[in-house]
Amino acid sequence: MFVLSYNGTDEFVHDLSDIISFNITSYSQGHISVNFSGRLTPMITAGNPNITYGSPGSVLIAKGSFKDVPVFY
């Protein structure tokens, strides 16, 4: 599952220690703003599931935010 791109690196939920928490802070006219934090595993190379770009659960995100993101439902 692709989660996000952070500091130019794609991040995924792969390991049991991986988490991501979202807190929607506002909603207006089909757009949301969100604060988030998480612990994620760096990208695994396509076709080579045993090759990672870092230790599982090694990417820590604190005080992340999205602002004015369109929501489709």
C-alpha positions in Angstrom: 0.0 0.0 0.0 1.4 3.4 -1.0 1.0 5.9 1.8 2.9 9.1 0.8 6.0 10.6 -0.6 8.1 12.2 2.2 11.3 14.1 1.6 11.5 12.7 -2.0 11.2 9.1 -0.9 8.0 6.9 -1.4 6.9 5.5 2.0 4.8 2.4 2.5 3.1 0.4 5.3 5.0 -2.9 5.4 6.1 -3.8 8.9 4.1 -4.5 12.0 5.6 -1.4 13.6 4.4 0.8 10.8 1.6 3.2 11.7 0.1 6.5 10.5 -2.4 8.6 12.3 -4.5 11.4 10.7 -6.4 14.1 12.5 -8.7 16.2 10.2 -8.5 19.7 11.5 -10.9 21.4 9.0 -13.4 20.6 6.2 -14.8 23.2 3.8 -16.4 22.9 0.4 -15.0 19.4 -0.3 -11.5 20.2 1.0 -9.8 19.0 4.2 -6.7 20.0 6.2 -5.0 17.3 8.2 -2.2 16.9 10.8 -0.5 13.5 10.8 2.3 11.5 12.3 3.7 8.0 11.6 6.3 5.4 11.5 6.9 3.9 8.1 9.2 1.6 6.1 11.2 3.0 3.2 10.4 1.8 -0.3 11.0 -1.8 -1.3 12.4 -2.2 -4.9 9.8 -3.5 -7.3 10.4 -7.1 -8.1 12.9 -7.4 -5.2 10.9 -7.6 -2.0 14.0 -8.4 0.1 15.8 -5.1 -0.9 14.8 -2.1 1.2 16.1 1.4 1.5 16.4 1.4 5.2 15.2 -0.6 8.3 11.5 -1.5 8.6 9.8 1.2 10.6 12.7 3.5 10.4 11.0 6.6 8.9 9.5 8.8 11.6 7.2 11.6 10.7 6.1 14.1 13.3 4.0 17.2 12.8 3.2 16.4 9.2 0.3 18.3 7.6 -1.8 18.5 4.5 -3.7 21.7 3.7 -6.7 22.2 1.5 -6.7 18.7 -0.1 -9.8 17.9 -2.3 -11.8 14.9 -1.1 -13.8 12.7 -3.4 -16.4 10.3 -1.9 
